[in-house]
Amino acid sequence: MPAPISRTLADFAARLRYEDIPALAVEAINTGMADTVGVMLSGIGTSVSDIVLADLGTRASTGPARIFLGKERASTTEATLVNSVTTTSVVYDDVAFSGCHTSTILMPALLAEAEAAGASGRDVIRGYAAGYEAWARLSERDPDSYAGKGWHATAAFGPTAAAIAVSNLHGFDAETTLRAIGIAAAMPGGITASFDTDVGPFQVGRGAAAGVMAARLARAGMTTPQDGLERTGRGMLVALSPKGAVDLDTPIEDLGTAWRLETVGINIKQYPFGNMNQRAIDGTLDLVRAHDVAAENVERVEVLISEAQYAVVSKSPSTINFVPSHSIALAVAGAIIARQGTFAELGEAFYSRPDVQALMKVIAPKAEADIPADTQPNLGYSGGIRIHLKDGGVLESPSVPYARGHWTRRMSEEELWGKFAACSQKQLDAAKARRLFDQLIRLQDVGSIADLGA
């Protein structure tokens, strides 16, 4: 007989109060919310954002929820969809456990529903905590990689997490929340084959919007299975499980006593490149700044990686098709030539330059047996960089467990503001951007989400 996983998560979400959430967990949520809204603003105008925005049937000057926190509005489901798609379209959003991007699911869903309901910042924080902690427990139940079977875990688990978060936001009782979970369990999706195409961001946005829809249908009384997550042979967890090794039997007993928001937290990307490239950019910048490395003096560069991670990276579509934000050659070349990792290096004006193209040709991954496999998946390149100079010299930075911006190496508030300012500069003037950031980074002080200024 499986453990009552769905019921346990529903009971937790129904009883969770803001006062139950530890201060460090609140800090993690504020970090994720502030960072992710900034990333959303940076994604306005991407091709997939424009495509989805143009197709919104409820898009108007009036409506329950703002699109991009701006002047246009839509239904909460459609606002969630386009805001989530836009956020994930620039691969700059945060990462939590198992490579999942929790905030790009939870932020759009919670802000849209909170605005429509007249809810507060504390209500949003509480909803985020419920969704995140439940998602973490589900992710921990399977030892195998969902990506290994082709599932995009963020899109697959997103509906359930968003449904739980929104249910808590609205103060649903356990029975209504259980129905929301049962509906969301029927709505997972998203495949890794979609990566590096417009469908990749769309499937994440669809997951967030599905969670909103599930909560709304549950409130309306839709009937559902009470064990949609854990039913033997027929539930969501079994259906998604890469090798059928998912644990259905162990009860969840630590909700509310152990907080993954404190221990796993929110990992922020410092650079607008894929998560796998973050440590490599750190290592390259350390070397070029310390040794004043000039591109014309570089013979070749080895980007060091564990054999286990290389087996994943080498199968990525971006190793076949050039996608600027996922290109390790561009990331490292930009760090050497421009001595930074910013949106500027992602533009064709930079990467089409002859000197950049020439340097990219001599940058390549190198798997080494003595580099341990990452304890968290999808961290990619180890941060170890070996630069061979034309005069015969060799410079090397060591492998490191985590990039700067990881929860164990947290960015300061001013560093977070610097990223937010860069992300929002095309949409907001500096004063408006700073006001919005200050509201988000102390979300518990916001009396109504409708007051968030953008």
HELIX and SHEET records of a PDB file:
HELIX    1   1 ILE A    5  ARG A   15  1                                  11    
HELIX    2   2 TYR A   18  ASP A   20  5                                   3    
HELIX    3   3 ALA A   23  GLY A   43  1                                  21    
HELIX    4   4 SER A   47  ALA A   54  1                                   8    
HELIX    5   5 THR A   76  THR A   88  1                                  13    
HELIX    6   6 PHE A   97  GLY A   99  5                                   3    
HELIX    7   7 THR A  102  ALA A  117  1                                  16    
HELIX    8   8 GLY A  121  SER A  139  1                                  19    
HELIX    9   9 ALA A  147  LYS A  149  5                                   3    
HELIX   10  10 ALA A  153  LEU A  169  1                                  17    
HELIX   11  11 ALA A  174  ALA A  184  1                                  11    
HELIX   12  12 THR A  192  SER A  194  5                                   3    
HELIX   13  13 VAL A  199  ALA A  220  1                                  22    
HELIX   14  14 MET A  236  LEU A  240  1                                   5    
HELIX   15  15 ARG A  260  THR A  263  1                                   4    
HELIX   16  16 ASN A  275  ASN A  277  5                                   3    
HELIX   17  17 GLN A  278  HIS A  291  1                                  14    
HELIX   18  18 ALA A  295  ASN A  297  5                                   3    
HELIX   19  19 GLU A  307  VAL A  313  1                                   7    
HELIX   20  20 PRO A  317  THR A  319  5                                   3    
HELIX   21  21 PRO A  324  HIS A  326  5                                   3    
HELIX   22  22 ILE A  328  ILE A  337  1                                  10    
HELIX   23  23 PHE A  343  LEU A  346  5                                   4    
HELIX   24  24 GLU A  348  TYR A  351  1                                   4    
HELIX   25  25 PRO A  354  MET A  360  1                                   7    
HELIX   26  26 TRP A  407  ARG A  409  5                                   3    
HELIX   27  27 GLU A  413  SER A  424  1                                  12    
HELIX   28  28 ALA A  430  ILE A  441  1                                  12    
HELIX   29  29 LEU A  443  ASP A  445  5                                   3    
HELIX   30  30 ILE A  449  ASP A  451  5                                   3    
SHEET    1   A 2 ALA A  65  ARG A  66  0                                        
SHEET    2   A 2 ARG A  73  ALA A  74 -1                                        
SHEET    1   B 4 ILE A 363  GLU A 368  0                                        
SHEET    2   B 4 VAL A 298  SER A 306  1                                        
SHEET    3   B 4 ILE A 385  LEU A 389 -1                                        
SHEET    4   B 4 VAL A 394  SER A 397 -1                                        
END                                                                             
